Amino acid sequence: MTVVELIQSYGYVAVAIGTFLEGETVLLVAGAAASRGHLWLPAVVAVAAVASFAGDQLCFFLGRRYGNQLLARYPSLVARTTRARALLERHNLPVILSVRFLYGLRIAGPMAIGMSGVHWLRFFVLNAIGALVWAMVVAGVGYGFGHAMAGWLGAIDADELWALAAAALLGLGWWLWTHLRHAPRPRQER
């Protein structure tokens, strides 16, 4: 089975799973695949909107029902949830609409909203609107990027493509080396 056949067979399933959990990268790639005709963009947007909506609704209800227990069990969520609550108190409507656009708050945001006093119906409606807008924007960016890359890569011959790939790998290697070299080391226990 070729990569194109895999995308055509399992692309929508991958979009559903990816956007239920987090989703930007999967949705960008799906938008790019739609630009090449491997997936249908309206279906990508619909699947992403529904799955993203469902994932955020689940997090909302988990926050509403088990919020404090989840924070006690997963302390890494405390800082993000605190940040989401602070934003929610100041800007209720925009935060609910845009929580999926805020880096690091995709799971903690709806949980914090569920732990707050926001009525479930208000979150339901605003979450549906936000999911649809998010899916259209991110898939559209992927679609546009796919068209741009196809035009750009079409003007490059195979030798130049290999040189570009080698330069990208060298750049990635350099970036990793410099960041890992300066990364803080864990202290030794005495």
C-alpha positions as CSV (number, residue, x, y, z in Angstrom):
1,M,0.0,0.0,0.0
2,T,1.4,3.4,-1.0
3,V,1.5,6.5,1.2
4,V,-1.2,8.1,-0.9
5,E,-3.5,5.0,-0.4
6,L,-2.8,5.1,3.3
7,I,-3.8,8.7,3.5
8,Q,-6.9,8.1,1.4
9,S,-7.9,5.1,3.5
10,Y,-7.1,6.3,7.0
11,G,-6.7,10.0,6.7
12,Y,-10.1,10.9,8.2
13,V,-9.6,8.5,11.1
14,A,-6.2,10.1,11.8
15,V,-7.8,13.5,11.7
16,A,-10.5,12.4,14.1
17,I,-8.1,10.8,16.6
18,G,-5.5,13.6,16.3
19,T,-8.0,16.5,16.7
20,F,-9.8,14.7,19.6
21,L,-6.5,14.7,21.5
22,E,-4.7,17.9,20.4
23,G,-4.7,18.2,16.7
24,E,-2.9,21.2,15.1
25,T,-0.2,19.2,13.4
26,V,-2.5,16.4,12.2
27,L,-5.0,19.0,10.9
28,L,-2.2,21.0,9.1
29,V,-1.0,17.8,7.4
30,A,-4.6,16.9,6.5
31,G,-5.2,20.3,5.0
32,A,-2.0,19.9,2.9
33,A,-3.2,16.4,1.8
34,A,-6.5,18.0,0.8
35,S,-4.6,20.5,-1.3
36,R,-3.1,17.6,-3.3
37,G,-6.5,16.0,-3.7
38,H,-5.9,13.0,-1.3
39,L,-8.6,14.2,1.1
40,W,-11.7,16.4,0.7
41,L,-11.2,19.7,2.6
42,P,-14.9,20.1,3.7
43,A,-14.8,16.5,5.2
44,V,-11.4,17.3,6.9
45,V,-12.9,20.4,8.5
46,A,-16.1,18.6,9.5
47,V,-14.3,15.7,11.1
48,A,-11.8,18.0,12.8
49,A,-14.6,20.2,14.2
50,V,-16.6,17.3,15.5
51,A,-13.7,15.5,17.1
52,S,-12.2,18.7,18.6
53,F,-15.6,19.6,20.0
54,A,-16.1,16.1,21.5
55,G,-12.6,16.2,23.0
56,D,-13.2,19.6,24.6
57,Q,-16.6,18.6,25.9
58,L,-15.1,15.5,27.5
59,C,-12.4,17.6,29.2
60,F,-15.1,20.1,30.3
61,F,-17.2,17.3,31.9
62,L,-14.1,15.7,33.5
63,G,-13.2,19.1,35.0
64,R,-16.7,19.6,36.2
65,R,-16.9,16.1,37.8
66,Y,-13.3,15.2,38.7
67,G,-11.4,18.4,38.4
68,N,-9.8,18.6,41.9
69,Q,-9.0,14.8,41.9
70,L,-7.4,15.1,38.4
71,L,-5.3,18.1,39.5
72,A,-4.1,16.2,42.6
73,R,-3.2,13.2,40.5
74,Y,-1.6,15.1,37.6
75,P,0.2,18.1,39.2
76,S,1.6,19.1,35.8
77,L,-1.9,20.4,34.9
78,V,-2.1,22.8,37.9
79,A,-0.1,25.6,36.4
80,R,-2.0,25.4,33.1
81,T,-5.3,25.2,34.8
82,T,-4.5,28.1,37.0
83,R,-3.5,30.2,34.0
84,A,-6.7,29.2,32.2
85,R,-8.8,30.1,35.3
86,A,-7.2,33.5,35.5
87,L,-7.9,34.2,31.8
88,L,-11.4,32.9,32.2
89,E,-12.2,35.3,35.1
90,R,-11.2,38.3,33.0
91,H,-12.3,37.3,29.5
92,N,-15.0,34.6,29.8
93,L,-16.4,34.7,26.2
94,P,-13.2,35.1,24.2
95,V,-11.4,32.5,26.3
96,I,-14.1,29.9,25.7
97,L,-14.1,30.6,22.0
98,S,-10.4,30.6,21.6
99,V,-9.1,28.1,24.2
100,R,-8.1,25.6,21.5
101,F,-5.9,28.3,19.9
102,L,-4.0,29.0,23.2
103,Y,-0.8,26.9,23.3
104,G,-0.7,24.5,26.3
105,L,-4.3,25.0,27.2
106,R,-6.0,22.5,24.9
107,I,-6.8,20.0,27.7
108,A,-6.3,22.2,30.8
109,G,-8.5,25.0,29.4
110,P,-11.8,23.1,29.1
111,M,-11.0,21.3,32.4
112,A,-10.6,24.7,34.1
113,I,-13.8,26.0,32.4
114,G,-15.6,22.9,33.7
115,M,-14.3,23.6,37.2
116,S,-15.6,27.1,37.0
117,G,-19.2,28.3,37.2
118,V,-19.7,28.4,33.4
119,H,-23.0,26.8,32.6
120,W,-22.7,23.7,30.5
121,L,-25.0,24.9,27.8
122,R,-23.0,28.1,27.3
123,F,-19.8,26.1,27.0
124,F,-21.5,23.7,24.6
125,V,-22.6,26.4,22.2
126,L,-19.4,28.4,22.4
127,N,-17.3,25.3,22.1
128,A,-19.1,24.3,18.9
129,I,-18.5,27.7,17.4
130,G,-14.8,27.7,18.5
131,A,-14.3,24.1,17.1
132,L,-15.7,25.0,13.7
133,V,-13.7,28.2,13.4
134,W,-10.5,26.4,14.6
135,A,-10.9,23.6,12.1
136,M,-11.5,25.9,9.2
137,V,-8.5,28.1,10.1
138,V,-6.0,25.4,10.8
139,A,-7.1,23.2,7.9
140,G,-7.1,26.3,5.6
141,V,-3.6,27.1,6.6
142,G,-2.5,23.5,5.9
143,Y,-4.3,23.7,2.6
144,G,-2.6,26.9,1.6
145,F,0.8,25.6,2.8
146,G,0.3,22.5,0.7
147,H,-0.4,24.5,-2.4
148,A,2.6,26.8,-1.7
149,M,4.9,23.8,-1.1
150,A,3.7,22.0,-4.2
151,G,4.5,25.0,-6.4
152,W,7.8,25.6,-4.7
153,L,8.9,21.9,-4.8
154,G,7.7,21.6,-8.4
155,A,10.3,24.2,-9.4
156,I,13.1,22.2,-7.8
157,D,14.8,19.3,-9.4
158,A,15.7,16.1,-7.6
159,D,19.4,17.1,-6.9
160,E,18.3,20.4,-5.4
161,L,15.7,18.6,-3.3
162,W,18.3,16.3,-1.8
163,A,20.6,19.3,-1.1
164,L,17.7,21.1,0.6
165,A,16.9,18.0,2.7
166,A,20.6,17.6,3.7
167,A,20.7,21.3,4.6
168,A,17.5,21.0,6.7
169,L,19.0,17.9,8.5
170,L,22.2,19.8,9.2
171,G,20.3,22.7,10.5
172,L,18.2,20.5,12.8
173,G,21.3,18.7,14.0
174,W,23.0,22.0,14.8
175,W,19.9,23.3,16.6
176,L,19.7,20.1,18.7
177,W,23.4,20.2,19.5
178,T,23.3,23.8,20.7
179,H,20.1,23.3,22.7
180,L,21.2,20.0,24.3
181,R,24.6,21.4,25.1
182,H,23.2,24.3,27.0
183,A,20.3,22.3,28.6
184,P,20.3,22.3,32.4
185,R,21.5,19.0,33.9
186,P,19.6,17.4,36.7
187,R,21.5,17.7,40.0
188,Q,23.1,14.6,41.5
189,E,21.5,13.3,44.7
190,R,24.0,13.1,47.6
